[in-house]
């Protein structure tokens, strides 16, 4: 019976140790992953829709560009700014005269249009 109690205790300790050492994704990294995924989806949608319009001989143009997800972290007296690239697409087929509006609308629809996104 004592051996069983020791074994169970060892298993519980091992599981507790594993659980406490798992790396957790910092909130800003998790938010970036959501925004990056949405940016890829929106960019793919715009490019594919634009290519389909072009194939139908509709006049227009489109381009794949880049935007940045910019965050700052302060650690004591130092501030670190991190710029991570995300895809961004422009298309005269979908933008209705406002460059990049289709991409921004798509991002907004996915709740991923964040103030941390900068262009250029």
Residue frames relative to the residue before (quaternion, step in Angstrom):
aa qw qx qy qz dx dy dz
X 1.0000 0.0000 0.0000 0.0000 0.00 0.00 0.00
X 0.6463 0.5130 -0.3241 0.4627 3.58 1.03 -0.84
X 0.6278 0.5403 -0.3352 0.4489 3.57 1.00 -0.79
X 0.6385 0.5198 -0.3225 0.4669 3.58 1.00 -0.78
X 0.6531 0.5073 -0.3083 0.4702 3.62 0.95 -0.84
X 0.6434 0.5058 -0.3175 0.4789 3.59 1.01 -0.79
X 0.6494 0.5179 -0.3135 0.4603 3.58 0.95 -0.84
X 0.6636 0.4930 -0.3038 0.4736 3.59 0.89 -0.92
X 0.6423 0.5178 -0.3228 0.4639 3.59 0.96 -0.81
X 0.6506 0.5179 -0.3139 0.4582 3.58 0.97 -0.84
X 0.6489 0.5086 -0.3134 0.4712 3.57 0.99 -0.84
X 0.6565 0.5023 -0.3123 0.4682 3.60 0.89 -0.90
X 0.6524 0.5065 -0.3173 0.4660 3.62 0.93 -0.83
X 0.6568 0.5069 -0.3160 0.4603 3.58 0.94 -0.84
X 0.6679 0.4899 -0.3042 0.4704 3.60 0.91 -0.85
X 0.6374 0.5167 -0.3233 0.4714 3.59 1.01 -0.80
X 0.6494 0.5195 -0.3101 0.4607 3.58 0.97 -0.84
X 0.6565 0.5001 -0.3103 0.4719 3.59 0.96 -0.84
X 0.6710 0.5066 -0.3020 0.4493 3.57 0.89 -0.89
X 0.6953 0.4752 -0.2912 0.4537 3.59 0.96 -0.78
X 0.7024 0.4572 -0.2712 0.4734 3.61 1.16 -0.39
X 0.4466 0.6770 -0.4760 0.3400 3.59 1.24 0.01
X 0.4378 -0.6895 0.5145 0.2611 3.53 -0.97 0.89
X 0.2044 -0.7570 0.6077 0.1261 3.54 -0.88 0.93
X 0.4557 -0.6715 0.5122 0.2813 3.53 -1.04 0.80
X 0.4420 -0.6783 0.5080 0.2941 3.60 -0.76 0.97
X 0.6262 -0.5832 0.3561 0.3754 3.61 -1.04 0.73
X 0.6607 0.5061 -0.3314 0.4444 3.62 0.94 -0.76
X 0.6395 0.5051 -0.3313 0.4755 3.61 1.09 -0.61
X 0.6290 0.5178 -0.3318 0.4757 3.58 1.03 -0.75
X 0.6453 0.5092 -0.3208 0.4705 3.60 0.97 -0.82
X 0.6321 0.5249 -0.3346 0.4615 3.59 0.98 -0.79
X 0.6445 0.5309 -0.3289 0.4412 3.59 0.92 -0.83
X 0.6369 0.5122 -0.3217 0.4780 3.59 1.02 -0.77
X 0.6859 0.4818 -0.2806 0.4677 3.57 0.90 -0.97
X 0.6450 0.5190 -0.3236 0.4582 3.59 0.95 -0.81
X 0.6547 0.5076 -0.3117 0.4654 3.59 0.95 -0.85
X 0.6588 0.4957 -0.3046 0.4770 3.58 0.94 -0.87
X 0.6405 0.5286 -0.3264 0.4515 3.60 0.98 -0.84
X 0.6435 0.5076 -0.3216 0.4741 3.59 1.01 -0.77
X 0.6540 0.5131 -0.3101 0.4613 3.58 0.94 -0.89
X 0.6862 0.4831 -0.2860 0.4626 3.58 0.86 -0.96
X 0.6425 0.5184 -0.3184 0.4659 3.57 0.99 -0.81
X 0.6491 0.5098 -0.3156 0.4682 3.58 0.93 -0.87
X 0.6393 0.5280 -0.3235 0.4559 3.58 0.95 -0.87
X 0.6891 0.4841 -0.2864 0.4568 3.60 0.82 -0.99
X 0.6756 0.4867 -0.3024 0.4639 3.58 0.88 -0.89
X 0.6794 0.4889 -0.2997 0.4579 3.60 0.87 -0.89
X 0.6534 0.4999 -0.3124 0.4750 3.59 0.97 -0.81
X 0.6542 0.5128 -0.3048 0.4649 3.57 1.01 -0.83
X 0.6405 0.5131 -0.3233 0.4711 3.59 0.99 -0.80
X 0.6388 0.5188 -0.3265 0.4650 3.59 1.01 -0.77
X 0.6458 0.5038 -0.3165 0.4785 3.60 1.02 -0.78
X 0.6443 0.5195 -0.3133 0.4657 3.55 0.99 -0.83
X 0.6421 0.5298 -0.3173 0.4543 3.58 1.03 -0.79
X 0.6720 0.4608 -0.2837 0.5055 3.57 1.22 -0.47
X 0.4933 -0.6927 0.3850 0.3584 3.56 1.37 0.31
X 0.3516 0.6906 -0.5372 0.3329 3.57 1.06 0.74
X 0.4333 -0.7201 0.4817 0.2482 3.57 -0.83 0.99
X 0.4054 0.6814 -0.5421 0.2784 3.53 -0.99 0.92
X 0.2059 -0.7593 0.5941 0.1676 3.52 -1.29 -0.13
X 0.1033 -0.7768 0.6193 0.0500 3.52 -1.29 0.43
X 0.0594 -0.8018 0.5934 0.0371 3.56 -1.22 0.42
X 0.3580 -0.6778 0.6021 0.2236 3.48 -1.29 0.57
X 0.0024 -0.7937 0.6065 -0.0467 3.54 -0.72 1.09
X 0.4122 -0.6926 0.5222 0.2789 3.52 -1.26 -0.26
X 0.1339 -0.7286 0.6645 0.0985 3.49 -1.28 0.53
X 0.3245 -0.7417 0.5509 0.2027 3.57 -1.27 0.13
X 0.2651 -0.6880 0.6508 0.1810 3.48 -1.25 0.66
X 0.0643 -0.8393 0.5389 -0.0311 3.56 -0.35 1.28
X 0.0343 0.7816 -0.6209 0.0488 3.54 -0.83 1.04
X 0.2015 -0.7518 0.6147 0.1277 3.53 -1.25 0.48
X 0.0977 -0.7714 0.6274 0.0411 3.52 -1.08 0.84
X 0.1986 -0.7689 0.5965 0.1163 3.54 -0.90 0.92
X 0.0373 -0.7757 0.6295 -0.0251 3.53 -0.85 1.08
X 0.8000 -0.1208 0.0465 0.5859 3.56 0.02 1.26
X 0.8154 -0.1963 0.1760 0.5153 3.57 -0.68 -1.10
X 0.6763 0.4962 -0.2849 0.4640 3.59 1.24 -0.19
X 0.1559 -0.7579 0.6266 0.0935 3.53 -1.12 0.77
X 0.1467 -0.7866 0.5971 0.0562 3.55 -0.80 1.05
X 0.1704 -0.7718 0.6065 0.0860 3.55 -0.82 1.03
X 0.1279 -0.7960 0.5909 0.0273 3.55 -0.81 1.06
X 0.0919 -0.7794 0.6192 0.0266 3.58 -0.83 1.06
X 0.0323 -0.7871 0.6156 -0.0209 3.55 -0.69 1.13
X 0.4092 -0.7427 0.4836 0.2168 3.56 -0.82 1.02
X 0.0356 -0.7568 0.6524 0.0217 3.51 -1.19 0.74
X 0.5299 -0.6381 0.4444 0.3385 3.61 -1.09 0.59
X 0.0540 -0.7700 0.6352 -0.0249 3.51 -1.19 0.76
X 0.0830 -0.8167 0.5706 0.0227 3.59 -0.86 0.90
X 0.1647 -0.7439 0.6412 0.0914 3.51 -1.22 0.73
X 0.0424 0.8050 -0.5885 0.0620 3.55 -1.06 0.75
X 0.3737 -0.7178 0.5386 0.2347 3.57 -0.77 1.00
X 0.5495 0.6108 -0.3924 0.4136 3.59 1.24 -0.34
X 0.8187 0.2723 -0.0907 0.4974 3.58 1.00 -0.83
X 0.6344 0.6043 -0.3222 0.3584 3.60 1.12 -0.56
X 0.2753 -0.8045 0.4916 0.1880 3.62 1.24 -0.20
X 0.7608 -0.4133 0.2000 0.4586 3.55 0.90 0.97
X 0.6898 0.3901 -0.2758 0.5441 3.62 1.24 -0.09
X 0.3930 -0.7749 0.4458 0.2154 3.54 -0.17 1.36
X 0.8440 0.1642 -0.1544 0.4867 3.56 -0.84 1.06
X 0.4394 0.7326 -0.4466 0.2662 3.60 1.24 -0.05
X 0.6228 0.5393 -0.3508 0.4452 3.61 1.04 -0.67
X 0.6440 0.5102 -0.3151 0.4751 3.58 0.99 -0.83
X 0.6722 0.4888 -0.3012 0.4675 3.59 0.87 -0.92
X 0.6394 0.5158 -0.3292 0.4656 3.61 0.98 -0.76
X 0.6384 0.5163 -0.3170 0.4748 3.57 1.00 -0.81
X 0.6597 0.5010 -0.3049 0.4699 3.58 0.92 -0.91
X 0.6407 0.5164 -0.3210 0.4689 3.58 0.98 -0.82
X 0.6443 0.5345 -0.3074 0.4523 3.57 1.03 -0.81
X 0.7122 0.3952 -0.2426 0.5270 3.57 1.20 -0.51
X 0.4390 -0.7118 0.4316 0.3382 3.57 1.33 0.24
X 0.5364 0.6340 -0.3853 0.4024 3.56 1.04 0.80
X 0.4899 0.6228 -0.4617 0.3987 3.60 1.22 0.22
X 0.0025 -0.8469 0.5260 -0.0777 3.54 -0.10 1.35
X 0.5730 -0.5988 0.4262 0.3626 3.59 -1.12 0.55
X 0.5842 0.5913 -0.3701 0.4149 3.61 1.22 -0.30
X 0.5788 0.5789 -0.3803 0.4303 3.61 1.24 -0.20
X 0.0187 -0.7789 0.6266 -0.0190 3.54 -0.86 1.05
X 0.3108 -0.7470 0.5636 0.1666 3.53 -1.19 0.60
X 0.8017 0.3404 -0.2315 0.4334 3.54 -1.15 0.70
